[in-house]
């Protein structure tokens, strides 16, 4: 059995909080926190999970924005879009007079 003291093991060899964040919650944030806590876990657990989910959403949106910009600048994609729009214009029913 390892003779490393438990406090050293817990503090240095395990994942420990690297930062403490304090926040003043408004009524909506309080309600959101209560909703998240209903599934179990501590306030720290649900805040960490919410931060991870928000960061994932932001990364996905950023990736999507970059893909849209890349496609918008692609001459071949521009030609394909223009062709598709011309095809749709040909299918369009005339507006009533």
Legacy VTK file of the C-alpha trace (Angstrom):
# vtk DataFile Version 3.0
C-alpha trace
ASCII
DATASET POLYDATA
POINTS 97 float
0.000 0.000 0.000
1.231 3.468 -0.854
2.315 5.558 2.108
1.335 8.871 0.480
-0.807 10.872 2.916
-4.465 11.083 1.899
-4.513 14.894 1.850
-1.569 14.927 -0.582
-3.288 12.309 -2.742
-6.537 14.271 -2.851
-4.937 17.665 -3.407
-2.225 16.831 -5.914
-3.056 13.580 -7.667
-6.776 14.052 -8.226
-8.712 16.628 -10.163
-9.287 19.551 -7.850
-10.895 22.891 -8.443
-8.444 25.313 -9.944
-10.654 28.345 -9.499
-13.579 29.489 -7.439
-16.222 31.606 -9.137
-18.829 33.648 -7.313
-21.946 34.982 -8.970
-24.923 37.015 -7.902
-27.982 35.300 -9.306
-31.082 37.112 -10.470
-34.509 35.482 -10.190
-34.241 33.682 -13.522
-30.765 32.361 -12.729
-32.004 31.172 -9.327
-34.881 29.332 -11.007
-32.505 27.847 -13.599
-30.157 26.661 -10.863
-33.035 25.084 -8.940
-34.162 23.282 -12.086
-30.670 21.889 -12.675
-30.329 20.824 -9.041
-33.524 18.723 -9.242
-31.624 16.116 -11.263
-29.158 15.727 -8.417
-25.652 16.907 -7.842
-24.160 19.821 -6.041
-24.270 23.440 -7.104
-20.666 23.054 -8.258
-21.576 19.967 -10.305
-24.473 21.609 -12.116
-22.596 24.878 -12.712
-19.631 22.975 -14.187
-22.000 20.955 -16.396
-23.823 24.111 -17.526
-20.526 25.817 -18.352
-19.385 22.800 -20.370
-22.695 22.681 -22.270
-22.571 26.428 -23.010
-18.969 26.178 -24.210
-19.857 23.227 -26.450
-22.724 25.203 -27.998
-20.460 28.181 -28.571
-17.795 25.989 -30.213
-20.415 24.410 -32.506
-21.781 27.825 -33.504
-18.267 29.088 -34.162
-17.487 26.035 -36.308
-20.743 26.503 -38.216
-20.017 30.219 -38.798
-16.575 29.347 -40.160
-18.073 26.720 -42.478
-20.689 29.183 -43.767
-17.994 31.796 -44.400
-15.841 29.225 -46.207
-18.734 28.144 -48.427
-19.804 31.731 -49.103
-16.294 32.516 -50.354
-15.982 29.347 -52.471
-16.440 30.231 -56.183
-17.687 26.727 -57.030
-20.266 26.901 -54.242
-21.299 30.391 -55.400
-21.896 29.056 -58.915
-23.910 26.114 -57.567
-26.057 28.451 -55.432
-26.673 30.768 -58.389
-27.667 27.793 -60.559
-30.022 26.462 -57.883
-31.655 29.894 -57.533
-32.125 30.125 -61.330
-33.746 26.672 -61.294
-36.068 27.734 -58.476
-36.982 30.949 -60.329
-38.037 28.865 -63.324
-40.325 26.775 -61.100
-41.894 29.784 -59.396
-45.583 30.287 -60.054
-46.526 33.714 -61.385
-47.900 36.211 -58.867
-51.611 36.941 -59.229
-52.366 40.352 -60.692
LINES 1 98
97 0 1 2 3 4 5 6 7 8 9 10 11 12 13 14 15 16 17 18 19 20 21 22 23 24 25 26 27 28 29 30 31 32 33 34 35 36 37 38 39 40 41 42 43 44 45 46 47 48 49 50 51 52 53 54 55 56 57 58 59 60 61 62 63 64 65 66 67 68 69 70 71 72 73 74 75 76 77 78 79 80 81 82 83 84 85 86 87 88 89 90 91 92 93 94 95 96
